[in-house]
Amino acid sequence: MSFTVVIPARFASSRLPGKPLADIGGAPMIRHVYEQACKSRAGRVLVATDDERIEQACHGFGAEVLMTSRDHASGTDRLQEVVARLGLADDARVVNVQGDEPLIPPALINQVADALEEYREAAISTLCERIHEPAELFNPNVVKVVRDHDGYAHYFSRAPVPWSRADWQANKVPEQLPEGYQAWRHIGIYGYRASLLHRFVSWPPAPTELTESLEQLRALYQGERIHVSEAREPPPAGVDTREDLERVRQYLALKH
């Protein structure tokens, strides 16, 4: 069964304004994201934006674009508007690919879509990878996830979880992780069942969500199940800063 990829793209960015239109190898970043998504098995790929400049750029390379409200508080709200306007069935699978992921592997897009087929109890699917470095574990910008034996999420946190009580007596970065210790970094690509998105936007923010500034905790708070698979290949970092942008430019220049 086919699925739909939606790429939310905003012009405003506190650290890198106009990010979706940043030039990478002669093409706007949003084009690179779109073309990577088109390499997946998605039956439909479209960009959702509230900015006419992004709309015009996308039309320039033949992408389908849907103009959405400027009033959305989050990308999930924008995604729900798209699903509603497209009239997708409740069991339709929708993959949210961020507009600042120009190197996103198509295999990861397929993976989150496939997980919704395999794990029928999940309303949301996402990915993770093993954490090996203490600095990454203790970095609050790196979101950690704790899962059960089937891969369903118990909790997401910016804190170093699980906490090794026997090894860490103070909240400071150790030189190495304890032997046998396992922690997982959350990778921010999501697959949704369309019905979940309609429920999600009706819920108020959860207390844990407000504390951690992690929107996915709203779904857990409401009793929804999120399946978290280990990524089949390492995901390249996205573009948050000008330094990230230069790194991607150099990578693609060498590749070509």
C-alpha positions in Angstrom: 0.0 0.0 0.0 1.3 3.4 -1.0 2.0 6.3 1.4 2.3 10.1 1.2 5.3 12.2 2.0 4.7 15.8 3.2 7.6 18.2 3.6 6.7 21.2 5.8 8.8 24.2 4.9 8.9 27.6 6.6 10.8 30.6 5.5 11.3 31.9 9.0 14.2 30.5 11.0 15.8 32.0 14.1 19.3 30.7 13.2 19.1 30.6 9.4 16.3 32.7 7.8 15.1 31.6 4.4 16.6 28.1 5.0 14.5 26.2 2.5 15.7 28.4 -0.3 19.4 28.3 0.7 21.5 27.5 -2.4 23.2 24.1 -2.4 25.0 23.3 -5.6 22.8 25.6 -7.7 19.5 24.4 -6.4 17.4 25.5 -3.3 17.7 23.2 -0.3 14.0 22.3 -0.5 14.6 20.8 -4.0 17.3 18.4 -2.6 14.8 17.3 0.1 12.0 16.8 -2.4 14.2 14.8 -4.8 15.4 12.5 -2.0 11.8 11.9 -1.0 10.9 11.1 -4.5 13.4 8.3 -4.5 11.4 6.6 -1.8 8.4 4.3 -2.5 6.0 7.2 -1.7 3.0 7.4 -4.1 2.9 11.2 -3.6 5.3 13.8 -2.4 4.4 17.4 -1.7 5.7 20.5 0.0 3.5 22.3 2.6 4.4 25.9 3.1 2.9 29.3 4.1 5.4 31.3 2.1 4.9 32.4 -1.5 8.6 32.5 -2.2 9.0 28.8 -1.3 5.8 28.0 -3.3 7.3 29.7 -6.4 10.7 28.0 -6.0 9.0 24.6 -5.7 6.9 25.2 -8.8 10.1 26.0 -10.6 11.3 22.4 -10.3 8.0 20.8 -10.7 7.1 19.9 -7.1 3.5 19.7 -5.9 2.9 22.5 -3.3 0.1 23.1 -0.9 -0.2 26.5 0.7 -1.2 26.3 4.4 -2.2 28.6 7.2 0.4 30.9 8.7 -1.1 30.4 12.2 0.1 26.8 12.9 2.0 26.4 16.1 4.0 23.4 14.8 4.7 21.3 11.8 2.3 18.6 13.0 -0.6 21.2 12.9 0.5 22.0 9.3 0.6 18.3 8.5 -2.9 17.8 9.8 -4.2 20.6 7.6 -2.7 18.9 4.5 -4.2 15.5 5.4 -7.6 17.1 6.0 -7.5 19.0 2.7 -6.3 16.0 0.7 -9.2 14.0 2.2 -6.9 11.1 3.1 -8.5 8.0 4.7 -8.0 7.4 8.4 -5.7 4.5 7.8 -3.5 6.4 5.2 0.2 6.5 6.1 1.8 10.0 6.0 5.5 10.5 6.4 6.7 13.9 7.6 10.2 14.7 6.2 11.7 17.9 7.5 12.5 20.6 4.9 16.1 21.0 6.2 17.2 17.4 5.5 18.7 17.6 2.0 20.6 14.4 2.5 17.8 12.3 4.0 18.2 8.7 2.8 15.1 7.4 1.0 15.5 4.1 2.9 14.7 5.8 6.1 11.5 7.3 4.6 10.5 3.8 3.6 11.4 2.4 7.0 9.0 4.6 9.0 6.2 3.9 6.5 6.8 0.2 6.6 6.8 0.2 10.4 3.2 1.3 10.4 2.3 -1.7 8.3 4.3 -4.1 10.5 3.3 -2.7 13.9 -0.4 -2.3 13.8 -0.7 -1.0 17.3 1.4 2.0 16.5 -0.2 5.3 15.5 3.2 6.9 15.0 6.5 5.5 13.8 10.0 7.0 14.1 13.7 6.0 14.2 16.6 6.0 16.6 20.3 5.1 16.6 22.7 3.9 19.3 24.6 6.5 21.4 28.2 5.8 21.9 29.7 9.0 23.2 29.1 10.5 26.6 29.0 14.1 25.2 26.1 13.1 23.0 24.2 11.4 25.8 24.6 14.5 28.1 23.7 17.0 25.4 20.2 18.4 25.9 19.9 19.1 22.2 20.1 15.3 21.5 16.8 13.7 22.3 17.0 10.3 23.9 14.3 7.6 23.7 13.7 4.6 26.0 11.9 1.6 24.3 10.4 -1.7 25.3 11.4 -5.1 23.9 9.2 -4.6 20.8 10.5 -1.2 20.1 7.6 0.8 21.4 8.6 4.1 23.1 8.3 4.5 26.9 9.6 8.0 27.0 11.6 10.7 25.1 13.8 13.1 27.0 16.6 15.7 26.7 18.1 14.2 29.8 20.6 11.3 29.8 18.3 8.3 30.1 18.4 5.7 31.3 20.4 7.0 34.2 23.2 4.7 35.4 22.8 5.1 39.2 25.8 2.8 39.9 28.2 4.8 37.7 27.1 8.4 37.8 26.8 10.1 41.2 26.5 13.6 39.7 25.1 15.1 36.6 28.4 15.5 34.8 29.8 14.1 31.6 31.8 10.9 32.3 34.8 10.0 30.3 33.1 6.9 28.9 29.8 5.1 29.0 29.5 2.0 31.4 30.1 -1.4 29.9 26.9 -2.9 28.5 25.1 0.5 28.8 22.6 1.2 26.0 21.1 4.6 25.1 19.3 5.6 21.9 19.2 9.0 20.1 15.9 9.8 18.5 15.9 10.6 14.8 13.3 13.1 13.9 11.5 11.6 11.0 7.9 10.5 11.6 5.3 8.3 10.0 1.7 8.9 11.0 -1.7 7.3 10.5 -3.9 10.1 9.2 -6.4 9.4 12.0 -3.8 10.2 14.7 -3.1 13.6 13.2 -6.8 14.6 13.6 -6.7 13.5 17.2 -3.4 15.1 17.9 -4.4 18.6 17.0 -7.5 18.4 19.4 -5.4 17.7 22.4 -3.9 20.4 24.7 -0.1 20.3 25.2 0.9 17.7 27.8 2.7 18.7 31.0 5.7 16.5 29.9 5.7 18.1 26.5 5.9 21.6 28.0 8.6 20.6 30.4 10.8 18.9 27.8 9.8 20.9 24.7 9.1 17.6 22.9 5.9 17.5 20.9 5.8 13.7 20.6 5.3 13.4 24.4 1.7 14.7 23.8 0.9 11.5 22.0 2.4 9.3 24.7 0.5 11.3 27.4 -2.7 10.5 25.6 -1.9 6.7 25.5 -1.0 6.5 21.9 1.8 4.0 20.9 4.9 5.2 19.1 7.1 2.6 17.4 10.8 3.4 17.3 13.0 1.3 14.9 16.7 1.4 14.8 17.7 3.2 11.6 18.9 0.9 8.8 21.6 3.4 7.9 23.1 6.4 9.6 21.2 9.5 9.0 23.2 12.6 7.9 22.7 15.7 10.1 20.2 18.3 9.0 20.8 22.0 8.4 20.3 24.2 11.5 23.1 26.7 11.1 25.2 28.3 8.5 28.0 25.9 9.4 25.7 23.0 8.7 24.8 24.5 5.4 28.5 24.8 4.4 29.2 21.3 5.4 26.3 20.0 3.2 27.5 22.2 0.3 31.0 20.7 0.5 29.7 17.2 0.8 27.6 17.4 -2.3 30.3 19.2 -4.2 32.8 16.4 -3.5 30.1 13.8 -4.4 29.5 15.3 -7.8 
